[in-house]
């Protein structure tokens, strides 16, 4: 939250995003799902993937990259698995329904896994993994993404930030929710720093020569122009700092999300035609749902999850630290707070949303 932020209720933001998408011929249910995912990102403090991204979908629909009336279909299926062709539609609706399908298969067969091809950006991976929590299942979600990450020993980007999300229920404690990029930082985070005119740490990205830089605008411009450099994998640029491990995780996500369901991968994503016009991005996603009782009693598992979490949280703190967090805990707390007090919008984001609203005839979006 920054001084000068505009606070808007989650309900108003969801309604606004839904109406914008509907006016672009997105069916109501698909528009609502997309709006939910966007606002949930803001509520959880992941503003890099929140309503600030609405313009991405508006532009994608208007330039033909995203089909507003897409008709996803199952192209391969077994009792516990399926592959869906998203028909180049918005990533959120097909992902929501793919996770529902994975959960349905898990209900019947203990495990369910669904891959998606020919899709687009789907927002935060954690949203879909967390869907499984409602059924006391373990949820898994991965996706490949726009080429932004420079592999270990490389100069140019060839992989995406390729997030992984895992949601695991507990008993009295909050669920464990890991929702992380396999890069040191996401492009959205760089966009936030660029909007705020702040320098980035030198371990986040490299310039066109493969040299560390603190200038987020330079990195973003190089990404747009494909001029070289990009974001670094978890661990940075060196094996000594573990960069090859982040690179390996990103590559594993690329395989599960894209190669397995037959989506575009690596620098094949976000293709253009011979005239340079953007084509559908061709991204892939992977969703999994696992029933606890496929392995043991659900009650016993949740009891042990509580014990594990309590042991971690109650362990001795480092000097100056007063709390040990479990993954997802900060986001749950922020979501509860912002649901009551409103979502803070940076002035530039608010202006962008106002502009989108006026463009489609909504004179007073908020």
C-alpha positions as CSV (number, residue, x, y, z in Angstrom):
1,X,0.0,0.0,0.0
2,X,1.4,3.4,-1.0
3,X,0.4,6.9,-0.1
4,X,-2.3,8.1,-2.6
5,X,-3.7,4.6,-3.2
6,X,-7.4,4.5,-4.1
7,X,-9.3,1.9,-2.1
8,X,-12.1,0.1,-3.9
9,X,-14.3,-2.8,-2.5
10,X,-13.6,-6.2,-3.9
11,X,-17.3,-6.4,-4.9
12,X,-17.1,-3.3,-7.0
13,X,-13.9,-4.4,-8.7
14,X,-15.4,-7.8,-9.5
15,X,-18.5,-6.2,-11.0
16,X,-16.4,-3.7,-13.0
17,X,-14.1,-6.4,-14.5
18,X,-17.1,-8.6,-15.2
19,X,-18.9,-5.9,-17.1
20,X,-15.8,-4.9,-19.1
21,X,-15.4,-8.4,-20.3
22,X,-19.1,-8.9,-21.0
23,X,-19.0,-5.8,-23.2
24,X,-16.2,-7.5,-25.1
25,X,-18.6,-10.4,-25.8
26,X,-17.2,-12.7,-23.1
27,X,-20.1,-14.9,-21.8
28,X,-21.3,-13.8,-18.3
29,X,-20.1,-17.0,-16.5
30,X,-16.6,-16.8,-18.1
31,X,-16.4,-13.0,-17.3
32,X,-17.3,-13.6,-13.7
33,X,-14.7,-16.3,-13.2
34,X,-12.0,-14.2,-14.8
35,X,-13.0,-11.2,-12.6
36,X,-12.9,-13.5,-9.5
37,X,-9.4,-14.6,-10.2
38,X,-8.1,-11.1,-10.9
39,X,-9.6,-9.6,-7.7
40,X,-8.5,-12.6,-5.6
41,X,-4.9,-11.9,-6.6
42,X,-5.3,-8.3,-5.3
43,X,-7.0,-9.5,-2.1
44,X,-4.1,-11.9,-1.5
45,X,-1.6,-9.1,-2.0
46,X,-0.4,-10.3,-5.4
47,X,-1.2,-7.1,-7.1
48,X,1.2,-7.9,-10.0
49,X,-1.5,-10.4,-11.2
50,X,-4.6,-8.5,-10.1
51,X,-6.9,-6.0,-11.8
52,X,-3.8,-4.2,-13.1
53,X,-3.7,-7.0,-15.7
54,X,-7.2,-6.3,-17.0
55,X,-5.8,-4.3,-19.9
56,X,-3.9,-7.4,-20.9
57,X,-7.1,-9.3,-21.5
58,X,-8.9,-6.3,-23.1
59,X,-6.1,-5.9,-25.5
60,X,-5.8,-9.6,-26.1
61,X,-9.5,-9.9,-27.0
62,X,-9.4,-6.7,-29.2
63,X,-6.3,-7.8,-31.2
64,X,-7.6,-11.4,-31.7
65,X,-5.1,-13.2,-29.4
66,X,-7.9,-14.3,-27.0
67,X,-11.3,-15.5,-28.3
68,X,-14.1,-14.2,-26.1
69,X,-16.5,-16.9,-27.1
70,X,-14.0,-19.8,-27.1
71,X,-15.4,-23.4,-26.9
72,X,-12.9,-25.5,-24.9
73,X,-13.3,-29.3,-25.5
74,X,-11.8,-32.5,-24.1
75,X,-9.5,-34.1,-26.7
76,X,-8.2,-37.0,-24.7
77,X,-9.6,-38.7,-21.6
78,X,-9.1,-41.6,-19.2
79,X,-11.0,-42.3,-15.9
80,X,-8.4,-40.2,-14.0
81,X,-6.9,-37.9,-16.6
82,X,-7.9,-35.5,-19.4
83,X,-6.5,-33.1,-21.9
84,X,-8.5,-30.0,-22.9
85,X,-8.0,-27.7,-25.9
86,X,-8.9,-24.2,-24.7
87,X,-9.7,-22.9,-28.2
88,X,-7.5,-19.8,-27.5
89,X,-9.9,-18.4,-25.0
90,X,-9.3,-16.6,-21.7
91,X,-7.1,-18.8,-19.4
92,X,-9.2,-18.3,-16.3
93,X,-12.5,-20.0,-17.3
94,X,-10.9,-23.1,-18.9
95,X,-8.6,-23.4,-15.9
96,X,-11.4,-23.2,-13.4
97,X,-13.3,-25.9,-15.2
98,X,-10.2,-28.0,-15.7
99,X,-9.6,-28.0,-12.0
100,X,-13.2,-28.9,-11.3
101,X,-12.8,-31.8,-13.7
102,X,-9.6,-32.9,-11.9
103,X,-11.5,-32.8,-8.6
104,X,-14.4,-34.7,-10.0
105,X,-12.1,-37.5,-11.2
106,X,-10.4,-37.5,-7.9
107,X,-13.7,-37.9,-6.1
108,X,-14.3,-41.1,-8.1
109,X,-10.8,-42.4,-8.6
110,X,-8.8,-40.8,-5.7
111,X,-6.6,-38.9,-8.2
112,X,-7.4,-36.6,-11.0
113,X,-5.1,-34.8,-13.4
114,X,-6.0,-32.5,-16.3
115,X,-3.8,-30.8,-18.9
116,X,-4.8,-27.8,-21.0
117,X,-3.3,-26.7,-24.3
118,X,-4.0,-23.7,-26.6
119,X,-4.7,-21.4,-23.7
120,X,-3.8,-18.0,-22.5
121,X,-2.5,-16.3,-19.2
122,X,-4.7,-17.6,-16.3
123,X,-3.8,-15.3,-13.4
124,X,-2.6,-16.7,-10.1
125,X,-1.9,-20.4,-10.0
126,X,-2.8,-20.5,-6.3
127,X,-6.5,-19.8,-7.1
128,X,-6.9,-23.2,-8.8
129,X,-4.8,-25.2,-6.4
130,X,-6.9,-23.8,-3.5
131,X,-10.1,-24.9,-5.2
132,X,-9.3,-28.4,-4.0
133,X,-9.3,-27.3,-0.3
134,X,-13.1,-27.0,-0.4
135,X,-13.2,-30.8,-0.8
136,X,-10.3,-31.5,1.6
137,X,-8.1,-32.5,-1.3
138,X,-4.6,-31.6,-2.2
139,X,-4.5,-29.2,-5.2
140,X,-1.7,-28.8,-7.7
141,X,-1.4,-26.3,-10.5
142,X,1.4,-25.3,-12.9
143,X,1.6,-23.3,-16.1
144,X,4.2,-22.2,-18.6
145,X,4.3,-18.6,-19.6
146,X,5.7,-15.9,-21.7
147,X,9.5,-16.2,-22.4
148,X,11.1,-14.1,-19.7
149,X,13.7,-16.3,-17.9
150,X,17.3,-16.7,-18.7
151,X,18.6,-20.3,-18.1
152,X,21.8,-20.9,-16.2
153,X,24.8,-20.0,-18.4
154,X,22.6,-18.4,-21.1
155,X,22.4,-14.8,-22.2
156,X,18.8,-14.7,-23.6
157,X,15.5,-15.7,-22.1
158,X,13.9,-18.9,-23.3
159,X,11.6,-20.1,-20.5
160,X,8.8,-18.5,-18.6
161,X,8.5,-17.7,-14.9
162,X,6.5,-20.9,-14.8
163,X,4.7,-20.9,-11.4
164,X,3.9,-23.9,-9.2
165,X,1.0,-23.9,-6.7
166,X,0.3,-26.5,-4.1
167,X,-2.6,-26.3,-1.6
168,X,-2.8,-28.8,1.3
169,X,-5.6,-28.8,3.9
170,X,-4.9,-28.9,7.6
171,X,-7.2,-29.3,10.7
172,X,-7.4,-26.3,13.0
173,X,-4.5,-24.5,11.3
174,X,-4.7,-22.7,8.0
175,X,-4.0,-24.7,4.9
176,X,-0.5,-24.8,3.5
177,X,-0.6,-22.8,0.2
178,X,2.6,-22.6,-1.8
179,X,2.2,-20.3,-4.8
180,X,5.5,-19.4,-6.3
181,X,7.2,-18.5,-9.5
182,X,10.3,-20.5,-10.5
183,X,12.0,-17.2,-11.3
184,X,13.5,-15.0,-8.7
185,X,10.7,-12.5,-9.4
186,X,7.8,-12.2,-11.8
187,X,7.4,-9.7,-14.7
188,X,4.5,-8.3,-12.8
189,X,6.7,-7.4,-9.9
190,X,9.1,-5.6,-12.2
191,X,6.0,-3.7,-13.6
192,X,5.1,-2.7,-10.0
193,X,8.6,-1.4,-9.4
194,X,8.6,0.5,-12.7
195,X,5.3,2.1,-11.9
196,X,6.7,3.2,-8.5
197,X,10.0,4.2,-10.2
198,X,12.0,2.0,-7.8
199,X,15.2,0.2,-8.4
200,X,15.2,-3.6,-8.4
201,X,17.8,-5.8,-6.6
202,X,20.6,-6.8,-8.9
203,X,19.8,-10.5,-8.4
204,X,16.5,-10.2,-10.2
205,X,17.3,-9.6,-13.8
206,X,20.0,-9.1,-16.5
207,X,20.2,-6.5,-19.2
208,X,20.7,-7.2,-23.0
209,X,24.3,-8.2,-22.4
210,X,23.5,-10.7,-19.6
211,X,24.8,-8.3,-16.9
212,X,22.9,-7.7,-13.7
213,X,20.8,-4.4,-13.7
214,X,18.7,-2.5,-11.2
215,X,16.6,-0.8,-13.8
216,X,13.2,-2.5,-14.2
217,X,12.2,-0.3,-17.1
218,X,15.3,-1.3,-19.1
219,X,14.5,-5.0,-18.5
220,X,10.9,-4.6,-19.5
221,X,11.8,-2.8,-22.7
222,X,14.3,-5.5,-23.6
223,X,11.6,-8.1,-23.0
224,X,9.2,-6.3,-25.2
225,X,11.8,-5.9,-28.0
226,X,13.3,-9.4,-27.5
227,X,16.6,-7.5,-27.2
228,X,18.2,-10.0,-24.8
229,X,18.5,-10.6,-21.1
230,X,15.6,-11.1,-18.8
231,X,14.6,-12.4,-15.4
232,X,16.7,-14.9,-13.5
233,X,15.7,-18.3,-12.2
234,X,15.4,-18.9,-8.5
235,X,18.9,-18.8,-7.1
236,X,20.1,-16.2,-9.6
237,X,22.6,-16.6,-12.4
238,X,25.2,-18.9,-10.8
239,X,25.4,-22.6,-9.9
240,X,27.1,-21.6,-6.7
241,X,24.0,-19.7,-5.6
242,X,21.6,-22.5,-6.8
243,X,20.4,-20.9,-10.0
244,X,20.5,-24.3,-11.8
245,X,17.9,-25.5,-9.3
246,X,15.4,-22.8,-10.2
247,X,16.2,-23.4,-13.9
248,X,15.4,-27.1,-13.4
249,X,12.1,-26.4,-11.7
250,X,11.1,-24.0,-14.5
251,X,12.0,-26.7,-17.1
252,X,10.0,-29.3,-15.1
253,X,7.0,-27.0,-15.1
254,X,7.4,-26.4,-18.9
255,X,7.3,-30.2,-19.4
256,X,4.2,-30.9,-17.3
257,X,2.3,-27.8,-18.5
258,X,3.2,-27.7,-22.1
259,X,4.9,-30.8,-23.5
260,X,2.6,-33.2,-21.7
261,X,-0.7,-31.8,-23.0
262,X,0.8,-30.7,-26.4
263,X,0.8,-27.0,-25.8
264,X,3.5,-24.6,-27.2
265,X,6.7,-24.5,-25.2
266,X,9.8,-22.4,-24.6
267,X,10.3,-19.8,-27.3
268,X,7.4,-21.2,-29.4
269,X,4.9,-19.5,-27.2
270,X,3.3,-16.1,-28.1
271,X,3.9,-16.6,-31.9
272,X,3.3,-14.0,-34.6
273,X,2.3,-14.3,-38.2
274,X,4.4,-13.3,-41.1
275,X,3.3,-9.7,-40.8
276,X,4.2,-9.6,-37.1
277,X,0.7,-9.7,-35.8
278,X,0.4,-11.5,-32.4
279,X,-1.3,-14.9,-32.6
280,X,-2.9,-16.8,-29.7
281,X,-0.2,-17.5,-27.1
282,X,-0.6,-21.3,-27.1
283,X,0.1,-21.7,-23.4
284,X,-0.4,-24.9,-21.4
285,X,-1.5,-25.6,-17.8
286,X,-1.5,-28.7,-15.6
287,X,-4.0,-29.3,-12.7
288,X,-4.1,-32.1,-10.1
289,X,-6.4,-33.1,-7.3
290,X,-5.5,-35.8,-4.8
291,X,-7.8,-37.3,-2.1
292,X,-6.1,-37.6,1.3
293,X,-7.7,-41.0,1.9
294,X,-5.9,-42.4,-1.1
295,X,-3.0,-42.7,1.4
296,X,-4.4,-42.6,4.9
297,X,-7.3,-41.4,7.1
298,X,-8.1,-37.8,6.4
299,X,-8.5,-37.0,10.1
300,X,-5.2,-38.5,11.0
301,X,-3.5,-36.6,8.2
302,X,-5.0,-33.2,9.2
303,X,-4.0,-33.9,12.8
304,X,-0.4,-34.4,11.8
305,X,-0.5,-31.3,9.5
306,X,-1.6,-29.2,12.5
307,X,1.2,-30.7,14.6
308,X,3.8,-30.1,11.8
309,X,2.6,-26.5,11.4
310,X,2.7,-25.8,15.2
311,X,6.2,-27.3,15.5
312,X,7.4,-24.9,12.8
313,X,5.6,-21.9,14.1
314,X,6.7,-22.6,17.7
315,X,10.3,-23.3,16.9
316,X,13.0,-20.8,18.2
317,X,13.0,-17.5,16.3
318,X,16.0,-15.8,14.8
319,X,17.3,-12.7,16.4
320,X,14.9,-9.8,15.8
321,X,12.1,-12.1,14.4
322,X,8.9,-12.4,16.3
323,X,7.0,-14.8,14.0
324,X,7.5,-17.8,11.7
325,X,5.1,-17.9,8.8
326,X,3.6,-20.9,6.9
327,X,3.2,-20.5,3.2
328,X,-0.1,-18.8,2.4
329,X,-0.6,-17.4,5.9
330,X,0.3,-13.8,5.1
331,X,-2.0,-14.0,2.0
332,X,-4.9,-15.3,4.1
333,X,-4.5,-12.5,6.6
334,X,-4.2,-9.8,4.0
335,X,-7.2,-11.2,2.1
336,X,-9.3,-11.0,5.3
337,X,-8.1,-7.4,5.9
338,X,-8.6,-6.1,2.4
339,X,-12.0,-7.7,2.1
340,X,-13.1,-5.4,4.9
341,X,-11.2,-2.3,4.0
342,X,-11.1,-2.4,0.2
343,X,-8.4,-3.2,-2.4
344,X,-5.7,-0.5,-2.7
345,X,-5.1,0.6,-6.3
346,X,-2.0,2.4,-7.3
347,X,-2.8,5.7,-9.0
348,X,-1.5,4.5,-12.4
349,X,-3.6,1.3,-12.1
350,X,-6.7,3.2,-11.1
351,X,-6.2,5.6,-14.1
352,X,-5.8,2.6,-16.4
353,X,-9.0,1.0,-15.2
354,X,-10.8,4.4,-15.5
355,X,-9.6,4.6,-19.1
356,X,-10.7,1.1,-19.9
357,X,-14.1,1.9,-18.4
358,X,-14.5,5.0,-20.5
359,X,-13.4,3.2,-23.6
360,X,-16.3,0.7,-23.4
361,X,-18.8,3.3,-22.1
362,X,-18.6,3.0,-18.3
363,X,-18.3,6.6,-17.3
364,X,-18.0,6.0,-13.5
365,X,-16.4,2.5,-13.0
366,X,-16.0,2.9,-9.2
